[in-house]
Amino acid sequence: MGEFNWSIRIPLLKNRVIRNQLSLAIGIPFGILCIVLLAVQAYSGLAMVGGTLVLGFLLVMLIFRGTYDVQYALDDKGITCETQSKQKKRVRRMAAATAVMGVLAGNPTTVAAGMMAGARTKERFLWKRIRKVKYLDRQRTIMLRAGFGESIAVFCTEENFIAVRQYIQSRSS
């Protein structure tokens, strides 16, 4: 069937899939932290957490211009999901800066976070490893899951969603 390639820019705040994933990744840990801080009446800590969240949000919106820029390649063996080169450079610079600040502060957790942040800019799944496929027609998104903690959201354009869906269905069944 050949190969399929496309690039897409997804607005971070307008896309429901990304909003849901961010809510889980950020909302759960910070929500628990806020509940603990409220329980122990650490209101200044709560203000610091809130300020950090707002500052982090503004920084991400400024650096990434409010979008997730990704490109996909589908072939007979699998699917590749890769951050577009301009945004990949920004991710790597931010990750390196985080790691360097962690080294300077003597904080190994920050160093590790910086190293991990720049690590997943390219993912490759083989069709035979894909365990679950979920089609979100209204969002023109296809969720692929492989092993534990391995997933890719395939964001499609209005023009290519049907063709990509059929391609994935023919390969993953």
Secondary structure, DSSP 8 states (H G I E B T S, - for coil): ---EEEEEEEETTT-HHHHHHHIIIIIHHHHHHHHHHHHTT-HHHHHHHHHHHHHHHHHHHHHHTTEEEEEEEE-SSEEEEEE-HHHHHHHHHHHHHHHHHHHHHT-HHHHHHHHHHTT-SEEEEEGGG--EEEEEGGGTEEEEE-STT-EEEEE--TTTHHHHHHHHHHHH-
